[in-house]
């Protein structure tokens, strides 16, 4: 095979396990990941693309160590062909996901202020307005409706455009490209074309806002480029993932609503104690299997020892699984059950450390608005098909229902 040599002094290194991207049903936990967790805290995996194998850390403590330790580098991964889930691999300059410190701080600085709790508070009434308009449409047309198509997809895309500062006149185009990029049905070529158009549009927009004093993200980036704090290419690389990032909300909330619609006790709890929904949302964020396999690797710059004594030699790639960390019984007793009263709940749904999700507060705001608004305005909300007939996304990084047919 293509596996590299065993690390020196690691004769007893665990076997390299193939981890295919399974077509998982519903919100099932990936059985391969469950096996890997049983095998040990630190194992070795080979994903469908890239080369060789990588270490995998699944314990909560190790996940936090690896993600918060500068001895593990993202930038280094861009110079290699590490085993990975994605077939294509084209990291862009400026992308937060591939930057190490101190670059990561420099790139993030222009965004400071745009995604804070304060900024999200100011955004709230506008986001509520966007959502209300979508739900008005659903009510006007009457049941049944596909919640994904009518609400879960357009809502985050529109809210993100509001934060980014996409002008009204450009929204239709920008949203169409975004949908093409994230859709699985249009094919890889259509997605690539849409991506090129979107990035071209972002370049023009950042350039046009060089002198802007606005608080929207494109103005902040344009001004930072004008002050030479970041390059124009970096500004575009920063903006792209943010413009597309709403997708995560669509699918995560899709899974969340599916859970509420198929677990009557969960729905009853949400309806009966609306003031206490916050902690339940966190418990669902902890439990939801947000993604397929694992995200982006890191590479050890020095030898690092993990909790069970496993030594990760310098140069080796490492993955963490936030999903596994969220099911670590040492931190979350009875981890496979959804316990609405779980407390404390220090979950890792938005990651940890330097690469903690930029959009976490925005995602949280949208999740709250979606659940509150749908429950309030559709008191009889229920699935319009048997749970088994709900279709799920296939061959994607982020898991979620493809459609969510509901009635009320
Ligand atoms: C990174 C989860 C929504 C933008 C991440 C990471 C996770 C995550 C687990 C990776 C941390 C790592 O690489 O170690 C989620 C979930 C969401 C969500 C569960 C919704 C429920 C969003 C939204 C945006 C966004 C709405 C933007 C509008 C980003 C960006 C990164 C990121 C830019 C890369 C950050 C970095 O590497 O520094 N997210 N996310 N996410 N997310 Fe999110």
Boltz pocket constraint, residues with backbone or C-beta under 6 A from the ligand:
constraints:
  - pocket:
      binder: B
      contacts: [[A, 67], [A, 96], [A, 97], [A, 98], [A, 160], [A, 238], [A, 241], [A, 242], [A, 243], [A, 245], [A, 246], [A, 247], [A, 248], [A, 249], [A, 252], [A, 253], [A, 290], [A, 295], [A, 296], [A, 322], [A, 348], [A, 349], [A, 350], [A, 351], [A, 352], [A, 354], [A, 355], [A, 356], [A, 357], [A, 358], [A, 359], [A, 360], [A, 362], [A, 363]]
      max_distance: 6.0
